[in-house]
């Protein structure tokens, strides 16, 4: 299988952390990184790129490297509302026209918007700048509450760490849930964060969680094959159901029931990708009452049946 060619476009003023998100996710040769990715970090031209963090980033490739890309990721840069050069705009438009997926992290969405790639498309950026993005580019359908938005050939993420969520999603899209889970485990992050960036937007009256959900979530992941009603979760956490509901909303932005369901589907996708177990067995292993319930929820999350998902994944990765 030919390598999936990924290019990180580091423009002057780039945010080093966001370049790091792509390297930690896609760079070949690092621990836990799956085979099949070719990552190049590019600048407007080869040489030293000035970063927003006061560092000098040496890049060996210029805009010409975008021409054969399968995926281009554009991190934030400062000042973010300065139009990129014509050469950058032309290279991004040409790559998109040639079939590349183009993605942005945080304020990198402004670069895509200046290139006209977000016109009439849903997109997100850091919550603090979503109003400015909408004001400067009224044709962009800005959604400030999302961690990332996958619109097929255009993918955008919210600020900073949401870029890692997006990169893991892109791994999941290309190589499957198991590969994304391995990378997430190595980087000590969740393979999928539920809820959007609304949970991080400052409120007029702050909502202070009564405690962290991490121990409960870890326990629940080990018991997905068992019934996990809210009453059982609250009893294990030694809190009332009302308190538990408040903690889930404050920390994850979803209900406990929604989170459990998403984890059951994620586990089912891994089992579909990595084995030949029957749908009845996968349903039992993931806590669904029967194969029909498994079909219903996998289809709702992936838009295809479990059998189609398994077949398509294997054909794609032969």
Legacy VTK file of the C-alpha trace (Angstrom):
# vtk DataFile Version 3.0
C-alpha trace
ASCII
DATASET POLYDATA
POINTS 318 float
0.000 0.000 0.000
1.338 3.442 -0.938
2.132 5.784 1.925
-0.558 8.269 2.924
1.195 11.580 2.302
0.633 14.162 5.059
2.004 17.699 4.973
2.017 20.113 7.900
2.133 23.692 6.617
4.154 25.772 9.078
3.813 29.411 8.102
5.674 32.268 9.777
4.259 32.779 13.281
3.176 29.130 13.563
2.205 27.738 16.983
4.819 25.132 17.871
2.443 23.026 19.979
0.117 22.511 17.042
2.947 21.415 14.757
3.805 18.990 17.569
0.267 17.575 17.482
0.792 16.464 13.907
4.259 15.077 14.581
3.080 13.102 17.624
0.236 11.648 15.594
1.596 11.072 12.116
5.418 10.989 12.230
6.769 7.631 11.068
9.208 5.858 13.325
7.878 7.166 16.641
6.593 4.624 19.164
2.991 3.522 18.527
2.752 5.313 15.187
1.221 2.978 12.593
3.016 2.252 9.350
1.720 3.883 6.215
2.096 7.607 6.915
4.636 9.928 5.339
4.817 13.266 7.166
6.687 16.317 5.907
6.706 19.675 7.695
6.734 22.412 5.057
7.095 26.169 5.030
6.442 28.814 2.455
10.001 28.028 1.445
12.763 25.789 2.886
14.680 27.306 5.781
13.937 28.687 9.233
10.331 29.461 10.125
9.760 31.968 12.919
7.294 30.536 15.439
4.811 32.345 17.662
6.639 30.867 20.660
9.964 32.542 19.898
11.601 29.431 18.475
13.183 28.858 15.091
11.765 25.853 13.242
13.941 24.484 10.447
11.936 23.042 7.556
13.407 21.247 4.583
10.448 21.633 2.231
8.551 24.462 0.606
5.103 24.769 -0.949
5.985 22.401 -3.790
5.658 19.504 -1.327
1.908 20.163 -1.080
1.337 19.151 -4.691
1.233 15.386 -4.025
-0.347 15.538 -0.560
-3.237 13.335 0.530
-3.743 15.477 3.645
-2.551 18.996 4.467
-2.784 20.245 8.056
-2.540 23.995 8.704
-1.781 24.918 12.341
-2.493 28.336 13.842
-0.152 31.256 13.233
0.131 34.782 14.585
-1.052 37.277 13.631
-3.907 34.997 12.621
-6.007 37.573 10.741
-3.257 38.554 8.302
-3.997 37.237 4.786
-1.517 34.554 3.705
0.619 35.164 0.644
-0.738 34.496 -2.828
1.625 31.546 -3.239
0.177 29.886 -0.122
-3.399 30.446 -1.286
-2.623 29.100 -4.759
-0.853 26.005 -3.368
-3.744 25.177 -1.016
-6.362 25.648 -3.711
-4.399 23.540 -6.172
-3.916 20.728 -3.644
-7.635 20.737 -2.799
-8.511 20.664 -6.498
-6.184 17.682 -6.908
-8.069 15.727 -4.247
-6.182 16.454 -1.037
-8.042 16.754 2.239
-7.210 20.093 3.877
-7.444 20.472 7.649
-6.818 23.301 10.106
-5.974 23.438 13.795
-7.314 26.345 15.850
-6.675 29.684 14.114
-5.375 27.874 11.047
-9.027 28.094 9.964
-8.370 31.742 9.060
-5.780 30.630 6.477
-8.316 28.260 4.893
-10.965 30.972 4.959
-8.670 33.463 3.217
-8.070 30.805 0.570
-11.843 30.507 0.058
-11.836 26.848 1.087
-14.390 27.337 3.862
-16.990 29.199 1.799
-20.433 27.660 2.389
-18.871 24.979 4.607
-19.277 24.261 8.326
-16.094 25.062 10.265
-14.832 25.676 13.762
-11.913 27.423 15.434
-10.931 28.449 18.956
-14.079 29.571 20.774
-12.560 32.973 21.593
-12.146 33.779 17.877
-15.242 32.173 16.358
-17.086 35.500 16.277
-14.203 37.132 14.449
-14.071 34.294 11.911
-17.794 34.671 11.260
-17.479 38.448 10.976
-14.576 38.409 8.525
-15.948 35.536 6.463
-19.763 35.618 6.455
-19.972 32.716 3.993
-18.368 30.347 6.527
-20.896 28.440 8.642
-19.063 28.816 11.961
-19.868 26.357 14.747
-18.183 27.491 17.917
-19.144 24.520 20.107
-17.450 21.703 18.175
-14.070 20.173 19.023
-13.618 19.398 15.331
-15.773 19.220 12.220
-15.226 16.624 9.499
-16.856 17.861 6.298
-15.155 15.274 4.107
-12.410 17.063 2.189
-12.296 19.934 4.698
-11.685 19.277 8.412
-11.335 21.985 11.059
-10.645 21.868 14.785
-11.030 24.082 17.806
-8.080 25.473 19.719
-4.779 23.885 20.631
-5.358 20.421 22.165
-8.469 19.953 20.020
-5.968 19.657 17.175
-4.821 16.379 18.700
-8.452 15.224 18.858
-8.780 16.041 15.169
-5.527 14.294 14.244
-6.621 11.153 16.096
-9.932 11.339 14.252
-8.057 11.499 10.945
-6.045 8.421 11.938
-9.312 6.702 12.842
-10.753 7.715 9.468
-7.750 6.392 7.546
-6.546 3.389 9.575
-9.394 2.606 11.960
-10.258 2.888 15.638
-7.630 0.425 16.878
-4.751 2.401 15.325
-6.074 5.662 16.780
-6.454 4.031 20.195
-2.810 2.904 20.179
-1.567 6.401 19.376
-3.862 7.913 21.997
-2.632 5.466 24.621
1.010 6.291 23.882
0.274 10.011 24.148
-1.751 9.441 27.337
-4.909 11.038 25.967
-8.431 9.774 25.374
-8.902 8.222 21.915
-12.109 10.207 21.623
-13.356 13.136 23.716
-17.096 13.511 23.910
-18.747 16.877 24.043
-17.626 20.044 22.326
-15.590 23.068 23.306
-18.687 24.545 24.964
-17.465 22.824 28.124
-14.347 25.061 28.051
-15.993 28.408 27.316
-16.009 30.552 30.466
-19.485 30.906 31.977
-20.916 33.961 33.722
-21.463 31.750 36.772
-18.731 29.100 36.784
-19.813 25.493 37.142
-17.340 23.735 39.408
-17.442 19.919 39.206
-17.628 18.097 42.523
-14.805 15.810 41.496
-13.040 14.222 38.555
-14.773 11.507 36.584
-11.517 9.819 35.535
-11.679 6.856 37.980
-15.304 6.175 37.090
-14.630 6.357 33.349
-11.706 3.948 33.647
-13.865 1.516 35.632
-16.742 1.797 33.152
-14.477 1.032 30.190
-13.559 -2.235 31.885
-17.220 -3.140 32.348
-18.743 -2.201 28.984
-19.962 -5.771 28.528
-22.174 -5.392 31.586
-25.342 -3.321 32.122
-24.291 0.197 33.145
-27.402 2.143 34.089
-26.954 5.568 35.646
-27.957 4.139 39.032
-25.001 1.736 38.942
-22.567 4.424 37.810
-23.694 6.762 40.581
-23.432 3.993 43.163
-19.891 3.129 42.046
-18.882 6.817 42.159
-20.586 7.208 45.539
-22.571 10.240 44.440
-26.218 10.921 43.752
-27.574 10.509 40.230
-28.184 14.257 40.099
-24.562 14.987 41.052
-23.297 12.478 38.513
-25.386 14.071 35.777
-23.966 17.484 36.681
-20.384 16.144 36.599
-20.832 14.543 33.166
-22.288 17.713 31.702
-19.590 19.907 33.267
-16.602 17.710 32.405
-17.635 15.940 29.175
-20.539 17.958 27.815
-22.740 14.866 27.418
-24.905 12.679 29.626
-23.585 9.501 31.223
-25.857 7.450 28.972
-24.525 9.149 25.830
-20.921 8.621 26.917
-21.455 4.918 27.644
-23.126 4.437 24.264
-20.283 6.149 22.403
-17.736 3.924 24.156
-19.715 0.785 23.315
-19.757 1.787 19.642
-16.026 2.605 19.676
-15.244 -0.824 21.170
-17.512 -2.503 18.626
-15.685 -0.765 15.778
-12.344 -2.041 17.074
-13.697 -5.596 17.227
-15.121 -5.298 13.716
-11.751 -4.112 12.426
-9.541 -6.646 14.177
-11.392 -9.968 14.262
-14.034 -12.238 12.786
-16.382 -12.453 15.769
-20.069 -12.669 14.926
-22.298 -9.662 15.501
-24.028 -11.530 18.322
-20.703 -12.034 20.099
-19.596 -8.431 19.535
-22.932 -7.262 20.921
-22.339 -9.328 24.081
-18.768 -8.071 24.463
-19.801 -4.436 24.136
-22.951 -4.467 26.237
-25.584 -4.235 23.518
-28.653 -6.394 24.225
-28.526 -8.074 20.807
-27.074 -7.845 17.297
-29.953 -5.697 16.102
-29.187 -3.023 18.695
-25.524 -3.182 17.673
-26.467 -2.682 14.009
-28.681 0.277 14.868
-26.065 2.198 16.828
-23.057 1.401 14.622
-25.057 2.541 11.618
-26.073 5.735 13.408
-22.402 6.549 14.157
-20.791 5.400 10.883
-23.656 5.648 8.351
-23.102 1.987 7.348
-24.021 -1.403 8.785
-21.452 -3.329 10.882
-20.961 -5.862 8.083
-20.378 -3.132 5.518
-18.030 -1.325 7.908
-15.967 -4.487 8.455
-15.803 -5.304 4.733
-14.933 -1.755 3.673
-12.241 -1.439 6.324
-10.556 -4.681 5.288
-10.733 -3.940 1.578
-9.205 -0.548 2.197
-6.302 -1.955 4.212
-5.367 -5.107 2.321
LINES 1 319
318 0 1 2 3 4 5 6 7 8 9 10 11 12 13 14 15 16 17 18 19 20 21 22 23 24 25 26 27 28 29 30 31 32 33 34 35 36 37 38 39 40 41 42 43 44 45 46 47 48 49 50 51 52 53 54 55 56 57 58 59 60 61 62 63 64 65 66 67 68 69 70 71 72 73 74 75 76 77 78 79 80 81 82 83 84 85 86 87 88 89 90 91 92 93 94 95 96 97 98 99 100 101 102 103 104 105 106 107 108 109 110 111 112 113 114 115 116 117 118 119 120 121 122 123 124 125 126 127 128 129 130 131 132 133 134 135 136 137 138 139 140 141 142 143 144 145 146 147 148 149 150 151 152 153 154 155 156 157 158 159 160 161 162 163 164 165 166 167 168 169 170 171 172 173 174 175 176 177 178 179 180 181 182 183 184 185 186 187 188 189 190 191 192 193 194 195 196 197 198 199 200 201 202 203 204 205 206 207 208 209 210 211 212 213 214 215 216 217 218 219 220 221 222 223 224 225 226 227 228 229 230 231 232 233 234 235 236 237 238 239 240 241 242 243 244 245 246 247 248 249 250 251 252 253 254 255 256 257 258 259 260 261 262 263 264 265 266 267 268 269 270 271 272 273 274 275 276 277 278 279 280 281 282 283 284 285 286 287 288 289 290 291 292 293 294 295 296 297 298 299 300 301 302 303 304 305 306 307 308 309 310 311 312 313 314 315 316 317
